[in-house]
Amino acid sequence: MYIGNFAFPLSITFIKIALLFQYLRIFNTPGSRLALLCKVLIGVIILWGLALVVINWVPCVPVQAFWDKSITDAWCWGIGSRRLEEFMAYFVAQAVSTAALDFVVFVIPAHLYFRWDTPLRTRVALLCLFGMGIG
C-alpha cells in the first residue's frame, strides 16, 4: 500500500502536466487565453500534486505507524488516518479533485472540435482522442 501511495500522486500529476504541455504547443500564440489557461493550470496542478505527494508519502509521523499499528502515539492523517470519517473525507476530496481536474484538462481542446473552420482530419483525431479518454 505504501509503495502504491508513492507512485499514484506522481502519475496522476505528471499525466495532467504532460497533456497541458502538449496543449501549450497547440495554443501557443501571442495573447492566447487558452495558453494562459494552460499555464495557470500547470501551476495549480503542480501545487495540487505536491500536496498529494506530501499527504501520501508521509501519512503518519513517524511514517512506520502507517504499517505498524502497534505504534499508538502516532499522528496520522489522510490515507493514514485510523478514523474512518477522516480517511473517507480525504479519499472523497482526492477523488473529486482528481476528477474535476481531469475534466478541465479534457475539455480544454474541445472547442476545436466545434469550430466551423476546423478541418475534418482534426475533428476525427479529436473524436478519437476523446473516445480514448472516455474509455
N, C-alpha and C positions, 0 to 999 in steps of 0.2 A: 504494500500500500504506500509506503513512504517513497519507494522508487517511482511509482506512478505519480505521486504528488510532485516529484521533481520534474518530470517530463511534461505533464499536462499543461501547466500555465505557460511554459515556454512555447509549446507547439501552437496553442490557440492564439497566442500573441504574435508569433512570427508569421503565421499564415495570414492574418489580417494585415500586418505591416507589408508583407510581400505583395499582396493584392493592391494595396494602396499605392505602393511604389510603381506598380505596373500602370495603374490609373494615371499617375503623375506623368508618365511617358506619353499617354494619350492626350491628356488635358493641359499639358504644359505650354500654354500660350500666354503672352503678356495680358494681365488683367483678368485671367480666367477665375471665376468664382469656384468652379469645381476643383481647380488646382489648389486654391486656398483651403477649400473644404477638406481635401485630401491631406494637406499638410497639418491642419488643425487636428484631424482625426488621428494622424500618425502620432502626434504629441499626446493626445488623450489616451490612445491605446497603449503607448509606452508606459504612461503613468499607471493605467489600469493593470497592465501586465506586471509591473514592478510590485504593485500592491498584492496581486495574486501570488507572485513568487514568494514574497516575504511571509504571507499568511500560510502558504502551503509548505514552504521549506522549514519554517520554524513554527510548527503547530503547538508546541509546548516549550516551556522553559523549566527545566532542562529538556532538550529535544528527546532524550531517551524515554521520557514519560509518555511519548506518543505510542510506543510499542510495549513499554514496561508498566503495566497497570499497578504494580506494587509500589510505585512512587506516588505517594498520596498528597504530598505538599507541592505538587507541580502547578504551574499556572498555564492552562490550556485554553485555546480559543479556536474559532473557525472549525476547520476539519478535525482538529484535535480535541475539541470540546468533549467533555464527558457528560454534558447535559444535552438531552435530545433536542430541546427547544432551541438552544443556541446553535447546535450543529445544523438543524433544519433551516434556521434563519440564514446562516451563512450559505448553505447549499442552494437555497432558493435565490438568494441575492446573486450568487455567482452564475447560476443558470440563466436568470433573467437578464443580467448584464451581458453575458456572453451572447445570448440570442438577440438582444437589442443591437449590439454592435455588429453581429453577423448580418442582421437585416439591413442596417445602414450601409455597410460595405457592399452588400449585394445590390442595393437599389441605386447606388451612385451611377453606374453606366446605363441604367435602364432608359434614361431619356434619349439615348442614341437610337434605341430601337423604334421609338415613336416619332422621331423627326422625319419630315417628308423627304428631305434630301439624302437620307442615309441609303447607301447602295444595298441592293438585295443580298449580296455576299456578306456584308457586315451584319445585316439583320439575321441571316441564317446562323452566322457564327455566334452572335449574341444569344439567339434562341438555344443553340446547343450548349453554350456556357451556362445559361440559366437552368437549362434542363439537368445538367450535371450537378449544379449546386443544389437543386431541389431534391435530387435522389440521394 
